[in-house]
Amino acid sequence: MFKKLLSLFSSQPSQKSQQSQPTIVMSKKPSKPKVAPTRIGELGEYKINIQLDQLPKECQHLNDLLIPNPKSRSGYSQVDHLVISPYGLFVIETKNYNGEIKGARTDKYWSVSNRFKMYNPLMQNYGHIKAVELLLSEFNNVKYISMISFTMRCRFSIDPELRKIGSDELIVYDVELSEFIHRKITRLKVEQTSPRFTNEEVIFIKNIIAKANITDPLIRAQHIEKVKKSN
């Protein structure tokens, strides 16, 4: 009998064990905020602007230009960056792609990781150069250098000549943009007996282009819409 009573007491859970144990919630590691594509583009442009600010004092630069181009579908050309040096003008198109960039100078379309195509950026930039050329028609000795800047998220499978400083068409990474401009100017100084422009003319050219720049947000929005529809 005693053993039966003892077994009944031992089978009841203790008051301590009946108490609910505190629940431990593991806090998740805060995830990094996602950056919107437009913000990524802004950061890229900011990085390039910092580089261009470090160019020699005799160089001037302009950014985010919308200038008339009667030969384009929208009637305008959007130039990402323009560097004016006494030895030549650098017209710079920036691209924000991720993957392997394949293409030749004469190909109408280049591929990105063999997944989709983009219009040959050199041909695109040629249209921008012609628009700038139209604004500077009073100057007949302008040297134009076309530069396409990609982010470091890319890798190139392109014509090797487009990476050589002797070319007037250059494909570069955004982090090496100022380096290539410096090297190209040094090369032009050797090739040319004297500067093409005085410092005063460099400023004058900058003012001509800045004056032609269209800042009206409605016209800019219409241009972007037309470009999207044509692609």
Buried (B, 14 or more C-beta within 10 A) or exposed (E): EEEEEEEEEEEEEEEEEEEEEEEEEEEEEEEEEEEEEEEEBEEBBEBBEEBBEEBEEBBBBBBBBBBEBEEBEBEBBBBBBBBBBBBBBBBBBBBBBEBBBBBEBEBEEBBBEEEEBBEBBBBBBBEBBBBBBBBBEEBEEBBBBBBBBBBEEBBBEBBEEBEEEEBEBBBBBBEEBBEBBBEBBEBBBEEBEEBBBEEEBBEBBBEBBEEBBBEEEEBBEBBBEBBEEEE
